[in-house]
Amino acid sequence: MIDRQAMENELRQARQARLDAEAANSDVEELIWEIQHVRLGHQRMVFSIAGFDQEPAIAN
């Protein structure tokens, strides 16, 4: 006997898996485009130094 509820659940899961795969593919394609279109010299680097904002130690 055919379990229609199980078939419906499997179909819903397959559709969701397809949507997830398409979203992941889109993310990868966007990342590839960004890498291929890097404009050298236009990036900014930010450095963070731990303890930079701490009060200096007082010498006795």
Beta strands, then each sheet from edge to edge (+ up, - down):
end
